[in-house]
Every structure is written in C-alpha cells, then in structure tokens.
Amino acid sequence: MRYLTKQFWALLSITMTVFSTASIAAEPALPQTIKLVVPFTTGGSNDIFARAISEQLGTKLGVTVIVDNKPGAGGVVGAAEVARAKPNGGTLLFSSNSFVTRAAVDTNLPFNHRTSFTPVAMVAQGALLLVVANHTSYQSTAELIKGAKQKQVNYATAGIGSIAHLSTELMNSMAGIQMTHIPYKGISPALTDMVGGRVEALIATPASVGGALRANQVRPIAVTTSTPSPFYPELPPMAQAIPGYSVDVWWGVLGPADMPQAIVDRLNKAINDVSQSPKMKEIFSKEAAVPYIMSAKEFGTYMNQELDKWQKVAKERNIKLTD
C-alpha cells in the first residue's frame, strides 16, 4: 500500500507538470521586444501614459516594452508605421481621440481606420472641460448658449479637427447656435488670447488648462461627459443644458490589422490589469482620467461608433482639413 501511495503521488506530480507545461506552451508567444508607438512628441498625456504602462506591461508579459515617439501630421506618421508592421504583437500604437477625429476631417490618409488596425485595449477615459473667459458673465452652459444666440461668441481650439474643435461644433449643432471658431497652434496661445479678451470660450482637457485654472485666469462651467467627473464634482455635465450631449476623452492601444486573436486577448488582459494598478490610477488622475476596461471587441465597436459620430459632425458642419 505504501508503494502504491508513492506511485500515486509520483504519477500526480508528473501529470501536474505536463498540464502546467501544456498551459505555458498554449499561451501565445510574443516578440521579446514590443515597440509601443506614440504618434506625438514627448511630454503629452499619450506619452506619459504609454511610458508608465510600458514598464509594468513588460514585467507582466516577460518581455521588453519600449516607447517610440513618432510625431507628425497629427498622429498620422506614427499610426502609418503601425499599420505597416507585422501583426505579431511586436508593434503597437498608443493613441487617443485624435485617432478618430483626424479620420473624420482628413480623407487623404495612407490607411483605413476601420480596416488597417486591430483594436487591442481601452486604457482610460476622462472628461473635457467647458471653460469661459473671466471677462464674460457666463456661469453655466445655458447662459453661454443664450449669449451665443444674442451676439457673436468666439471659441478657441488648439487646431482644426481636434477633439476640442469637433466637441464644440457638436455643441453648436445640438444647441442651435453658431459660435465662431478661432484655431490656434496649441493651447497656450489660445489661453493667452482668452485671458486677453479675444475669445470667450473653449473646450479642453483639464491638464491643458490646469495652470490657468489654478491662477484663476479662466473659469470652468461644465464637463463634457454625460455624468459628473469625480475630479470636478461641482461642475454639471453640459447635457443638463443640451440633452444627449456627451463627449469622453479616451486613450487606447491598437495593433496592425490581422493580429491573431490569441495574441490580442493576451495583450488585452495584461493591459487591463496594468491599467487598474494603483500606480496607473494615480498617473491617470493627474489628467483627470480613470481606467476604463473593455474587451478588444468592445473597444473596436466603441471606436467605430466614435468615428461614425465625428464623421457625422464633420460632414454636417463642413469641417475639412485643408493644410
């Protein structure tokens, strides 16, 4: 009996080893080095988030993840590189709303946003802020809309086709107003002119206007999300004055078209786990964002809906990229 017991435990040990080895072998292999392409310069939210995620992602996957900044043409240069890459998980794109807003206003692109990429994972979401100049009397979205119906109101953005631009044009459309667009090459000159009295309003990310808010140079009156932001609970959603209005700023990861589903699923799970880590939550909070978890399929559906939404706005408002 003692001999049989030893045989049993030896056989069980071998069986468990076989199953463990089989499980490891079944896990889809990834290249030893993964390049995470950020299609913008260093220092912005895309770059900050990508670098923070890459450290933990590499450890979790047992590979090296490097961030490669490929700025140019509003994110097109970096995205094009990923679209051309091998679909083995070795080259990924870390992008944001600009991925779909650019497609909505630019028909001359070297790839197709719907077919040239594989959605991998949503990373985070947050609200944009509706901000007005201190020289105005507007204290709410409703007051701004009323003012725009009575006189000319200028609004600023950091460029044509940006999420801020399309978000404000969506507001124009849904509220039945026509604020005048004043585009700038960046948020800093836009804020300078707002403080100087040339423009009355803008929609922007909290991080981009944070300094001006802390210095009381401009005044926030609402958030663009359909529900209040946990970072600005005192600000009502714009939807209170414009029923149905909702805009989220988001960040996510994509790969080239035709990536094997097993690799997509492995990356999705790892990125979701990393996004929910305490360290990432802290980093997201600096951009007034929170982790937002989706399956790869859900993320693909969401992006297509976003592209539909902004293409409709661009068509209705006749917004085209001309430079």
Helices and strands as residue ranges (DSSP letters): H 2-26, E 33-38, H 45-61, E 64-69, G 73-75, H 76-84, E 91-96, H 98-105, E 117-127, E 129-133, H 141-150, E 154-157, H 163-175, E 180-183, H 187-196, E 201-204, H 206-214, E 218-223, G 238-240, E 248-256, H 261-275, H 278-285, E 289-291, H 296-316
